[in-house]
Amino acid sequence: MSLPNIPNITPIITIDREEALTMLLASIALEEMGLAHIINAEGEKIQYVLNTEINKSVSIKDIQEVNQGVERVIRSTTKLQMLLQEKLENIISLIHQRPQFSEPPCSSPAEPKGKFDCILTGFGEGCLTNKSDIFYGGIASVESSVCPSCDKEAPHSLKYTLCKKGGSHAISAILLAIPESIEVYCPKKPQPCSGMEEPDLLIIKGQGVMAIKEVGQRLVQCTVCFTLRFWECGCHSKLQMIICNPNPKFNHDSGVVSIKSGNLKKTCR
């Protein structure tokens, strides 16, 4: 599950350093994706047990037993996530410069940096709204600890996960940002959130490794460029993730996603 597609398996292997690091990041992305599926399955297990229309004779003891089983799984996945984070940090320490593309996958004007030191931390998820995207109607989640001014010993971390279920099948994807490539832009002052025409409160750009698993197909991974827009509307938060690559299979636009759960927040200081 955690092994990326290793190319060039011949007596003479010519994989360079950048390709090796990319495959290691892809391996971590696949393991993260697997853990996300396990956690989602445990959540569905709880929903099933608590559904009184399906299970009318469920006892308190049954619910307690299911809850204990879920707790054991969550504890195990938490330990594995800590190990994956350590592996990710070790790989990040080997990356001295961002990967170069033969052609710019995302062509957009440079964003002016604001005078504020902005950070994005926490977790948030919501439903994708772009009808032209393959993940439309699915769930997008962002886990971030992006802090430009923080200690270099604690590098940026940004993870973006996609999941869409259809009957008995599901398609999923995960993006792990390369910390060395992350750039954060803030406007000169906070703007009201009245639509996409208003300036974004926070823009994060960078590069990362994306892995996609579609129904009936083998998992594929690639290095991509991304732009994450995040803004707040009073008590509500929204985001939009755009992922670009010369290979259209990896192009993605979430649309404007309203964050329904989590504690993802932007702080300026």
Residue frames relative to the residue before (quaternion, step in Angstrom):
aa qw qx qy qz dx dy dz
M 1.0000 0.0000 0.0000 0.0000 0.00 0.00 0.00
S 0.7640 0.4043 -0.2073 0.4582 3.56 0.92 -0.85
L 0.5829 0.5982 -0.3796 0.3979 3.59 1.25 -0.04
P 0.3513 -0.7200 0.5529 0.2291 3.61 -0.80 0.93
N 0.6097 -0.5307 0.4226 0.4100 3.54 -1.29 0.16
I 0.1840 -0.8118 0.5476 0.0850 3.58 -0.35 1.21
P 0.2575 -0.7941 0.5313 0.1438 3.60 -0.54 1.13
N 0.8168 0.3550 -0.1772 0.4188 3.50 -1.40 -0.08
I 0.2624 0.7573 -0.5523 0.2292 3.59 0.89 0.91
T 0.2922 0.7189 -0.5601 0.2900 3.55 0.00 1.35
P 0.6879 -0.4531 0.3315 0.4600 3.61 -1.20 0.10
I 0.7425 0.2785 -0.1840 0.5807 3.58 1.18 -0.55
I 0.1184 -0.8089 0.5752 0.0292 3.57 -0.45 1.22
T 0.0971 -0.8249 0.5568 0.0057 3.56 -0.71 1.13
I 0.2687 0.7635 -0.5398 0.2311 3.58 1.06 0.66
D 0.2919 -0.7740 0.5349 0.1722 3.57 -0.74 1.03
R 0.7485 -0.4199 0.2790 0.4308 3.55 -1.35 0.14
E 0.6638 0.5148 -0.3108 0.4446 3.58 0.92 -0.89
E 0.6536 0.5047 -0.3108 0.4706 3.58 0.98 -0.83
A 0.6349 0.5298 -0.3301 0.4552 3.59 1.01 -0.75
L 0.6644 0.4905 -0.3040 0.4750 3.58 0.95 -0.87
T 0.6289 0.5375 -0.3302 0.4545 3.57 1.02 -0.79
M 0.6724 0.4858 -0.2980 0.4722 3.59 0.95 -0.84
L 0.6201 0.5260 -0.3469 0.4674 3.59 1.06 -0.64
L 0.6451 0.4986 -0.3151 0.4858 3.58 1.01 -0.81
A 0.6352 0.5231 -0.3287 0.4634 3.58 1.00 -0.78
S 0.6172 0.5485 -0.3395 0.4506 3.58 1.04 -0.76
I 0.6574 0.4897 -0.3040 0.4853 3.57 0.96 -0.87
A 0.6266 0.5463 -0.3360 0.4428 3.59 1.00 -0.81
L 0.6603 0.5030 -0.3092 0.4642 3.58 0.97 -0.82
E 0.6482 0.5037 -0.3203 0.4729 3.58 0.97 -0.78
E 0.6244 0.5237 -0.3329 0.4744 3.58 1.03 -0.76
M 0.6444 0.5252 -0.3164 0.4569 3.57 0.98 -0.86
G 0.6476 0.5234 -0.3145 0.4558 3.57 0.98 -0.83
L 0.6576 0.4979 -0.3068 0.4750 3.58 0.97 -0.84
A 0.6216 0.5402 -0.3436 0.4513 3.59 1.04 -0.74
H 0.6452 0.5093 -0.3206 0.4707 3.60 1.00 -0.77
I 0.6338 0.5287 -0.3326 0.4562 3.59 1.00 -0.77
I 0.6696 0.4930 -0.3009 0.4670 3.58 0.90 -0.92
N 0.6381 0.5191 -0.3288 0.4640 3.61 0.98 -0.80
A 0.6396 0.5297 -0.3251 0.4524 3.58 1.01 -0.80
E 0.6451 0.5102 -0.3228 0.4684 3.59 1.01 -0.77
G 0.6297 0.5279 -0.3318 0.4634 3.57 1.06 -0.72
E 0.6492 0.5042 -0.3105 0.4774 3.57 1.02 -0.79
K 0.6020 0.5602 -0.3555 0.4442 3.57 1.09 -0.68
I 0.6636 0.4921 -0.3043 0.4742 3.59 0.94 -0.87
Q 0.6495 0.5200 -0.3214 0.4522 3.59 0.93 -0.88
Y 0.6444 0.5277 -0.3217 0.4503 3.58 1.00 -0.80
V 0.6782 0.4944 -0.2966 0.4557 3.57 0.88 -0.93
L 0.7249 0.4417 -0.2451 0.4684 3.58 0.99 -0.81
N 0.5272 0.6220 -0.4151 0.4035 3.59 1.26 -0.07
T 0.2640 -0.8146 0.5003 0.1282 3.57 -0.18 1.30
E 0.5858 0.5762 -0.3832 0.4219 3.61 1.15 -0.38
I 0.7126 0.4075 -0.2433 0.5167 3.58 1.13 -0.67
N 0.7909 0.1954 -0.0752 0.5750 3.56 0.91 -0.99
K 0.0632 -0.8457 0.5299 0.0006 3.56 0.09 1.29
S 0.7450 0.3859 -0.2167 0.4991 3.58 1.20 -0.38
V 0.3320 0.7487 -0.5114 0.2604 3.59 1.13 0.53
S 0.2756 -0.7745 0.5511 0.1434 3.56 -0.85 0.99
I 0.6669 -0.4805 0.3806 0.4236 3.54 -1.30 0.23
K 0.6230 0.5485 -0.3370 0.4444 3.57 1.05 -0.77
D 0.6353 0.5260 -0.3279 0.4606 3.60 1.00 -0.82
I 0.6593 0.5081 -0.3057 0.4623 3.56 0.94 -0.90
Q 0.6471 0.5207 -0.3196 0.4561 3.58 0.98 -0.83
E 0.6518 0.5142 -0.3180 0.4579 3.59 0.97 -0.82
V 0.6456 0.5021 -0.3172 0.4800 3.58 0.99 -0.81
N 0.6506 0.5271 -0.3134 0.4480 3.56 0.96 -0.88
Q 0.6466 0.5123 -0.3169 0.4680 3.59 1.00 -0.81
G 0.6442 0.5172 -0.3193 0.4642 3.57 1.01 -0.78
V 0.6462 0.5120 -0.3130 0.4715 3.57 1.00 -0.83
E 0.6331 0.5362 -0.3302 0.4501 3.58 0.98 -0.82
R 0.6456 0.5168 -0.3236 0.4599 3.59 0.97 -0.83
V 0.6620 0.4994 -0.3087 0.4658 3.58 0.94 -0.86
I 0.6527 0.5158 -0.3166 0.4558 3.60 0.94 -0.88
R 0.6376 0.5173 -0.3330 0.4636 3.60 0.97 -0.79
S 0.6646 0.5027 -0.3058 0.4604 3.58 0.94 -0.86
T 0.6772 0.4809 -0.3009 0.4686 3.60 0.90 -0.86
T 0.6063 0.5515 -0.3576 0.4477 3.58 1.08 -0.64
K 0.6428 0.5114 -0.3192 0.4726 3.58 0.99 -0.83
L 0.6606 0.5031 -0.3078 0.4645 3.57 0.97 -0.84
Q 0.6365 0.5249 -0.3309 0.4581 3.59 1.03 -0.74
M 0.6194 0.5307 -0.3409 0.4674 3.58 1.08 -0.67
L 0.6458 0.5051 -0.3153 0.4779 3.58 1.03 -0.78
L 0.6471 0.5127 -0.3191 0.4654 3.58 1.00 -0.80
Q 0.6313 0.5287 -0.3342 0.4586 3.57 1.03 -0.76
E 0.6461 0.5078 -0.3183 0.4727 3.57 1.01 -0.78
K 0.6353 0.5155 -0.3244 0.4748 3.59 1.02 -0.79
L 0.6473 0.5251 -0.3164 0.4529 3.57 0.98 -0.86
E 0.6628 0.5007 -0.3084 0.4635 3.58 0.93 -0.87
N 0.6306 0.5287 -0.3381 0.4567 3.60 1.04 -0.71
I 0.6640 0.4853 -0.3049 0.4802 3.57 0.99 -0.81
I 0.6218 0.5534 -0.3367 0.4401 3.56 1.01 -0.83
S 0.6423 0.5393 -0.3283 0.4346 3.58 1.00 -0.79
L 0.6606 0.5005 -0.3049 0.4693 3.59 1.23 -0.39
I 0.6177 0.5386 -0.3433 0.4588 3.56 1.26 -0.28
H 0.1368 -0.8226 0.5503 0.0432 3.57 -0.51 1.18
Q 0.7927 0.0531 -0.0361 0.6062 3.56 1.16 -0.44
R 0.5914 -0.5898 0.4206 0.3542 3.52 -1.21 0.55
P 0.5507 -0.6096 0.4393 0.3635 3.61 -1.07 0.56
Q 0.3405 -0.7431 0.5457 0.1845 3.55 -1.10 0.74
F 0.2749 -0.7497 0.5815 0.1560 3.54 -1.07 0.80
S 0.5413 -0.6149 0.4581 0.3451 3.57 -1.13 0.62
E 0.7714 0.0355 -0.0449 0.6338 3.57 1.21 -0.49
P 0.5424 -0.6418 0.4189 0.3442 3.61 -1.02 0.70
P 0.3468 -0.7639 0.5028 0.2081 3.63 -0.49 1.15
C 0.7772 0.2058 -0.1112 0.5842 3.59 1.02 -0.72
S 0.0581 -0.7962 0.6020 0.0190 3.57 -0.50 1.11
S 0.2461 0.7444 -0.5805 0.2200 3.56 -0.50 1.21
P 0.5828 -0.5976 0.4077 0.3700 3.58 -1.08 0.61
A 0.5764 -0.5998 0.4305 0.3502 3.54 -1.12 0.67
E 0.3778 -0.7212 0.5388 0.2165 3.53 -1.01 0.84
P 0.4182 -0.7019 0.5064 0.2758 3.62 -0.85 0.88
K 0.4010 -0.7117 0.5215 0.2465 3.56 -0.85 0.92
G 0.3785 -0.7366 0.5168 0.2167 3.54 -0.96 0.87
K 0.6148 -0.5677 0.4049 0.3685 3.52 -1.29 0.16
F 0.6087 0.5651 -0.3522 0.4313 3.59 1.25 -0.20
D 0.3522 -0.6692 0.6062 0.2464 3.52 -1.25 0.55
C 0.0380 -0.8443 0.5333 -0.0360 3.56 -0.17 1.30
I 0.0801 -0.7782 0.6215 0.0403 3.54 -1.07 0.75
L 0.1798 -0.7554 0.6208 0.1084 3.55 -1.24 0.55
T 0.0815 0.8156 -0.5611 0.1153 3.56 -0.51 1.18
G 0.6618 0.5254 -0.3825 0.3737 3.53 -1.25 0.49
F 0.4466 -0.6553 0.5448 0.2727 3.50 -1.39 -0.32
G 0.0898 0.7939 -0.5981 0.0628 3.56 -1.05 0.77
E 0.0210 -0.8046 0.5934 0.0080 3.56 -1.12 0.62
G 0.0708 0.7839 -0.6127 0.0709 3.52 -1.26 0.54
C 0.6094 -0.5717 0.4164 0.3584 3.57 -1.33 0.07
L 0.4621 -0.6767 0.5040 0.2730 3.56 -1.04 0.84
T 0.2434 -0.8187 0.5138 0.0805 3.57 -0.95 0.94
N 0.5600 0.6106 -0.3949 0.3970 3.61 1.23 -0.17
K 0.3311 -0.7942 0.4777 0.1773 3.59 -0.31 1.26
S 0.6653 0.5104 -0.3100 0.4481 3.59 1.15 -0.46
D 0.6031 0.5576 -0.3573 0.4446 3.60 1.28 -0.09
I 0.5794 -0.6237 0.4067 0.3315 3.57 -1.03 0.81
F 0.7085 0.4402 -0.2560 0.4885 3.60 1.17 -0.56
Y 0.2839 0.7851 -0.5086 0.2107 3.62 1.23 0.26
G 0.7948 0.2569 -0.2238 0.5023 3.54 -0.87 1.02
G 0.5946 0.5689 -0.3593 0.4401 3.56 1.29 -0.17
I 0.5631 -0.5939 0.4623 0.3412 3.54 -1.33 -0.16
A 0.1177 -0.7619 0.6344 0.0564 3.54 -1.00 0.94
S 0.0264 -0.7992 0.6005 0.0031 3.58 -0.95 0.84
V 0.1594 -0.7688 0.6161 0.0633 3.53 -1.14 0.78
E 0.0441 -0.7603 0.6480 0.0120 3.54 -0.99 0.93
S 0.0484 0.8488 -0.5145 0.1115 3.56 -0.41 1.23
S 0.0261 0.7356 -0.6766 -0.0194 3.50 -1.30 0.61
V 0.1882 0.8073 -0.5247 0.1938 3.55 0.91 1.06
C 0.1632 0.7736 -0.5844 0.1824 3.55 -0.54 1.23
P 0.3035 -0.8075 0.4752 0.1730 3.63 -0.09 1.27
S 0.7626 0.3938 -0.2077 0.4692 3.59 0.97 -0.79
C 0.4711 0.6911 -0.4424 0.3236 3.58 1.26 0.00
D 0.7217 -0.4373 0.3254 0.4268 3.52 -1.36 0.26
K 0.5168 -0.6597 0.4565 0.2987 3.57 -0.92 0.91
E 0.5973 0.5718 -0.3635 0.4292 3.58 1.18 -0.46
A 0.7200 0.3208 -0.2184 0.5754 3.58 1.30 -0.31
P 0.1420 -0.8541 0.4950 0.0725 3.61 0.32 1.25
H 0.6851 -0.4603 0.3741 0.4229 3.52 -1.37 0.28
S 0.0237 -0.7642 0.6432 0.0416 3.53 -1.26 0.47
L 0.1052 0.7816 -0.6058 0.1053 3.57 -0.80 1.05
K 0.0114 0.7968 -0.6010 0.0612 3.55 -0.69 1.16
Y 0.0803 -0.7877 0.6108 -0.0021 3.55 -0.90 1.03
T 0.0599 -0.8249 0.5614 -0.0271 3.57 -0.64 1.15
L 0.1226 -0.7812 0.6103 0.0459 3.55 -1.08 0.85
C 0.0895 0.7843 -0.6108 0.0622 3.56 -1.07 0.74
K 0.0401 0.7798 -0.6227 0.0511 3.56 -0.94 0.96
K 0.1921 -0.7922 0.5734 0.0822 3.55 -0.79 1.06
G 0.0033 -0.7822 0.6229 -0.0166 3.53 -1.09 0.81
G 0.8088 -0.1024 0.0302 0.5783 3.57 -0.12 1.25
S 0.7928 -0.2415 0.2063 0.5202 3.56 -0.71 -1.08
H 0.6690 0.4758 -0.2938 0.4896 3.58 1.27 0.01
A 0.1001 -0.7777 0.6175 0.0618 3.53 -1.30 0.35
I 0.1860 -0.7355 0.6356 0.1428 3.53 -1.22 0.57
S 0.0249 -0.8166 0.5757 -0.0348 3.55 -0.98 0.77
A 0.0407 -0.7750 0.6303 0.0190 3.53 -1.30 0.40
I 0.0802 -0.7807 0.6177 0.0508 3.53 -1.24 0.46
L 0.1448 -0.7658 0.6226 0.0701 3.54 -1.12 0.78
L 0.0913 -0.7606 0.6413 0.0425 3.56 -0.88 1.00
A 0.3360 -0.7622 0.5201 0.1889 3.57 -0.57 1.15
I 0.3851 -0.6691 0.5793 0.2616 3.55 -1.18 0.65
P 0.4433 -0.7495 0.4168 0.2608 3.61 -0.31 1.23
E 0.6386 0.5525 -0.3365 0.4167 3.59 0.97 -0.83
S 0.7052 0.4796 -0.2635 0.4508 3.60 1.14 -0.56
I 0.5328 0.6775 -0.3952 0.3178 3.60 1.21 -0.39
E 0.0233 -0.7648 0.6438 -0.0094 3.54 -1.01 0.96
V 0.1907 -0.7932 0.5744 0.0677 3.57 -0.93 0.96
Y 0.0798 -0.7919 0.6053 0.0111 3.56 -0.91 0.98
C 0.0730 -0.7821 0.6184 0.0259 3.55 -1.04 0.85
P 0.4894 -0.6327 0.4945 0.3401 3.61 -1.08 0.56
K 0.6612 -0.5145 0.3623 0.4085 3.56 -1.25 0.25
K 0.7860 -0.0314 0.0166 0.6171 3.55 1.15 -0.56
P 0.6196 -0.5530 0.3900 0.3977 3.60 -1.12 0.53
Q 0.1930 -0.7789 0.5900 0.0889 3.54 -1.03 0.84
P 0.5289 -0.6166 0.4603 0.3580 3.62 -1.07 0.60
C 0.3987 -0.7156 0.5247 0.2317 3.53 -1.08 0.74
S 0.1453 0.8059 -0.5576 0.1358 3.57 -0.06 1.28
G 0.7885 -0.1906 0.1139 0.5736 3.58 1.24 0.17
M 0.7033 -0.4698 0.3232 0.4244 3.53 -1.30 0.08
E 0.5714 0.6077 -0.3885 0.3914 3.61 1.20 -0.35
E 0.6170 0.5524 -0.3486 0.4389 3.56 1.17 -0.50
P 0.5844 -0.5824 0.4179 0.3803 3.62 -1.09 0.62
D 0.4970 -0.6597 0.4775 0.2997 3.55 -1.05 0.76
L 0.4922 -0.6519 0.4910 0.3027 3.55 -1.07 0.70
L 0.8092 -0.0001 0.0448 0.5858 3.57 0.97 -0.82
I 0.0422 -0.7817 0.6222 -0.0028 3.55 -0.94 0.96
I 0.0725 -0.7781 0.6236 0.0190 3.55 -0.89 1.00
K 0.0366 -0.7950 0.6054 -0.0144 3.56 -0.77 1.08
G 0.2574 0.7721 -0.5580 0.1616 3.53 -1.14 0.56
Q 0.4494 -0.6425 0.5421 0.3022 3.50 -1.32 -0.38
G 0.0409 0.8068 -0.5872 0.0505 3.54 -1.17 0.51
V 0.4986 -0.6103 0.5153 0.3369 3.51 -1.36 -0.10
M 0.1069 -0.8001 0.5899 0.0210 3.55 -0.79 1.09
A 0.0967 -0.7765 0.6216 0.0378 3.56 -1.02 0.88
I 0.0941 -0.7997 0.5930 0.0061 3.58 -0.94 0.97
K 0.0560 -0.7725 0.6321 0.0212 3.55 -1.05 0.86
E 0.0782 -0.8004 0.5944 0.0036 3.56 -0.52 1.24
V 0.6660 -0.5127 0.3612 0.4038 3.54 -1.28 0.42
G 0.8566 0.1297 -0.1115 0.4868 3.56 -0.88 0.99
Q 0.6773 0.4493 -0.2938 0.5030 3.59 1.25 0.17
R 0.5200 -0.6214 0.4763 0.3415 3.54 -1.19 0.50
L 0.5794 -0.6048 0.4269 0.3410 3.52 -1.16 0.64
V 0.0966 -0.7864 0.6095 0.0278 3.56 -1.01 0.89
Q 0.1068 -0.7928 0.5975 0.0551 3.57 -1.15 0.58
C 0.0056 -0.7934 0.6070 -0.0448 3.54 -1.21 0.57
T 0.4570 -0.6343 0.5392 0.3131 3.56 -1.28 0.40
V 0.0502 -0.8252 0.5612 -0.0403 3.58 -0.76 1.07
C 0.3776 -0.6477 0.5937 0.2921 3.52 -1.42 0.09
F 0.0564 -0.8116 0.5808 0.0293 3.59 -1.06 0.62
T 0.1239 -0.7412 0.6525 0.0977 3.51 -1.36 0.45
L 0.0864 -0.7920 0.6042 0.0159 3.57 -0.68 1.12
R 0.1084 -0.7754 0.6207 0.0411 3.57 -0.78 1.07
F 0.0039 -0.7959 0.6032 -0.0509 3.54 -0.89 0.99
W 0.1293 0.7854 -0.5989 0.0875 3.56 -0.88 0.89
E 0.3539 -0.7329 0.5522 0.1809 3.51 -1.26 0.52
C 0.1368 -0.7650 0.6268 0.0563 3.54 -1.13 0.81
G 0.7796 -0.2164 0.1097 0.5773 3.55 0.22 1.25
C 0.8131 -0.1579 0.1516 0.5394 3.56 -0.59 -1.17
H 0.6668 0.4969 -0.2928 0.4719 3.58 1.27 -0.13
S 0.1845 -0.7691 0.6042 0.0964 3.55 -1.20 0.62
K 0.0918 -0.7813 0.6160 0.0395 3.54 -1.18 0.66
L 0.0659 -0.7877 0.6104 0.0503 3.53 -1.25 0.40
Q 0.0940 -0.7540 0.6442 0.0874 3.50 -1.37 0.30
M 0.1176 -0.7876 0.6034 0.0427 3.55 -0.83 1.02
I 0.0519 -0.7709 0.6348 0.0036 3.55 -0.90 1.03
I 0.0764 -0.7951 0.6016 -0.0016 3.56 -0.77 1.09
C 0.0879 -0.8205 0.5648 -0.0061 3.56 -0.82 1.05
N 0.1338 0.7551 -0.6348 0.0946 3.51 -1.20 0.72
P 0.5905 -0.5697 0.4137 0.3944 3.64 -1.06 0.54
N 0.6507 0.4544 -0.3059 0.5259 3.60 1.20 -0.51
P 0.3966 -0.7602 0.4564 0.2378 3.65 -0.40 1.17
K 0.5231 0.6453 -0.4132 0.3731 3.60 1.18 -0.41
F 0.7410 0.4053 -0.2144 0.4905 3.58 1.11 -0.70
N 0.4754 0.6532 -0.4594 0.3693 3.61 1.23 0.07
H 0.0580 0.8073 -0.5784 0.1020 3.56 -0.90 0.93
D 0.0173 0.7569 -0.6529 0.0205 3.54 -1.09 0.84
S 0.3350 -0.7927 0.4791 0.1729 3.56 -0.40 1.24
G 0.3707 -0.6566 0.5473 0.3632 3.54 1.09 -0.72
V 0.6454 -0.4998 0.3820 0.4333 3.58 -1.26 -0.04
V 0.1220 -0.8173 0.5631 0.0118 3.56 -0.49 1.25
S 0.2666 -0.7426 0.5941 0.1566 3.57 -0.75 1.05
I 0.3690 -0.7425 0.5168 0.2132 3.56 -0.72 1.07
K 0.2089 -0.8247 0.5210 0.0687 3.55 -0.51 1.25
S 0.8063 0.0465 -0.0155 0.5895 3.59 1.13 -0.52
G 0.6018 0.5623 -0.4247 0.3757 3.53 -1.24 0.49
N 0.4223 -0.7048 0.5218 0.2295 3.53 -1.37 -0.03
L 0.2429 0.7919 -0.5243 0.1978 3.59 1.15 0.58
K 0.1296 0.8090 -0.5603 0.1217 3.57 -0.73 1.02
K 0.3441 -0.7052 0.5882 0.1956 3.51 -1.30 0.57
T 0.0607 -0.7895 0.6107 0.0082 3.54 -1.02 0.87
C 0.1318 -0.7708 0.6196 0.0671 3.57 -0.94 0.94
R 0.0282 0.8088 -0.5864 0.0352 3.54 -0.96 0.83
